[in-house]
Amino acid sequence: MVNEREVFYAKLKVQLAETSKFPSDYMYKFIVPASDNQVQEVRDLFSGSNAEIKLKKSKTGKYESLSIVLRVKSPSEIIAYYKKAEKIKGIISL
């Protein structure tokens, strides 16, 4: 049985291939709890790349949002980062 995440990623891959030319810049947006080490985990996920990472705290200080722009070669590369990110506790992908 195919799980919902795999169906989602398959659809995303098709949409990206139809609407984008590669290589291209892609923006990831994530929200993580500010209380633990999740911001660093997201940063580590993109270490070794030329990603531009911008950080913004929520008004209450409970959450931090990360906007990450990365030059990617294919839809598969975009999805690979999302799959790695979803393993981070409390992360929300936008």
N, C-alpha and C positions, 0 to 999 in steps of 0.2 A: 504494500500500500504506500502510495506517495504522500508525504506529509505536506501540510499547508505551506510551510516555509519554502520547500523545494518548488512548489507550484508558483509561489510569489516570485522567487528568484528567476524561474524560467520565463515568466511573463516580463519581468524587469529587463532581462537580457535581450529579449526580442524588441521591447520598446526602445531601449538604448541603441541597439543596432539600427533601428529604423529612423531614429531622430537625431543621431549624432554622428559626426565624422571623427575617426580616431587616427592618430593620437589627439587628445583634447584635454582641456582642464575640466575637472569635475569637482563640485563642491559637496562635501559631506557635512551634515549637521547632526550633532549629537547633544543630548542633555544627560548629565550625570549628577548624582548626589555630591554635594560639596564636602560632606563629612569624612569620607574615606579617601582612598588613593586612586579613585577611578580616573581623574583627570590625567594623572601620570600614566595610567595604563593605556589611555587613548593616545597620549603623546608617544609612548613606547611603540604602539602599534604602527605608527607612521615614521618612526625613527629610521634613518638610513635612506629616506626619500627626500625629495625637495619640497615637501609639503609646507604650505603656509598655514599656520595655525593661529586662529584668533580665539580668545577666551573672554567670556562675559559672565559675571555673576548675576543671579536673580535678585530681585529687590529684597527678598527675605534672607538671602544668603544661603538658602538650603540647597540650591542647585547651581550648576555652572553649565553654560552652553559652549560648545566648541564648534567653530566653523573652520573647515579644513579644505583648502584648495590644493589639488594634486593633479599633476599631468599623468594621465593614464593612457595605456595603449589599446585597451579593448574593454568591452562590457564585462568580460570574465574577470578582469583585474578589479573593476569596481565592485563586483559581487564578492570577490575573495576578501576584500577589506570589510565589507558588511558582515560576512560570516565570522570573521575573526572578532569584530567588535561586539557581536551579539553574545559572546561569551563573557563579557565584562558585566559584573553584577550591577543591576540597577540602571543600565544604559537604555536610553530611548533614542532610536534612530528616526530622524525626520526626513 
